[in-house]
Amino acid sequence: MAVWQFQVELVPKAVAEANSLRAGMVLTEEQRESIVWWRDRRLPVTLLRDVEKMLPSGKPWSKDLEVRGSLDTSC
């Protein structure tokens, strides 16, 4: 069995630490909705370039979403 689709959520380290979050934790719905993850923060340009090398841009279904990979194939 292979994993074809997966979700990656990048969060600022300072925000994760301030909310006592650790890698691999499953967030509650309240945490997902109430924590202000990216206010006044941006991803480092170098990180974005590395992601773009691995996963080409896909077509998002919302203007507020960025999709990587293909939704029509194995993502």
C-alpha positions in Angstrom: 0.0 0.0 0.0 1.3 3.5 -0.8 0.3 6.9 0.3 -0.7 9.1 -2.6 -2.1 12.1 -0.9 -1.0 13.8 2.2 -1.5 17.2 3.8 1.3 19.3 5.1 0.7 22.2 7.4 3.5 24.6 7.9 3.2 26.7 11.1 5.6 29.3 12.5 7.8 27.9 15.2 7.1 30.8 17.5 3.4 30.3 17.3 3.7 26.6 17.8 5.9 27.1 20.9 3.5 29.8 22.3 0.6 27.3 22.1 2.6 24.3 23.4 2.2 22.5 20.1 4.6 19.7 19.1 5.3 17.9 15.8 2.8 15.1 15.2 0.1 16.5 17.4 -3.5 16.3 16.3 -5.0 19.7 16.7 -8.5 20.2 18.1 -11.0 22.1 16.0 -10.8 24.9 18.5 -7.0 25.1 18.0 -7.3 25.1 14.3 -9.9 27.8 14.3 -8.7 30.1 17.1 -4.9 30.2 16.7 -3.7 33.1 14.6 -1.1 31.2 12.7 0.3 33.6 10.1 -0.6 37.1 11.1 2.4 39.4 10.4 4.5 36.4 9.3 5.6 35.1 5.9 7.3 31.9 4.8 11.0 32.3 4.0 11.5 32.6 0.3 14.1 29.8 0.3 11.5 27.4 1.8 9.0 28.3 -0.9 11.5 27.7 -3.6 12.4 24.2 -2.1 8.7 23.3 -2.0 8.2 24.5 -5.6 11.0 22.3 -6.8 9.3 19.2 -5.3 5.7 20.0 -6.0 4.5 22.1 -9.0 1.6 24.5 -8.5 -1.8 23.0 -9.0 -5.2 24.6 -9.6 -6.8 25.8 -6.4 -10.6 25.7 -5.9 -10.4 28.8 -3.7 -8.6 32.1 -4.0 -7.5 31.7 -0.4 -5.8 28.3 -1.0 -2.5 27.3 -2.6 -2.4 23.8 -4.1 0.7 21.8 -4.9 0.7 18.7 -7.1 -2.2 17.6 -9.3 -5.7 17.0 -7.9 -6.5 14.8 -11.0 -3.7 12.3 -10.4 -1.8 11.1 -7.4 -1.1 14.6 -5.9 
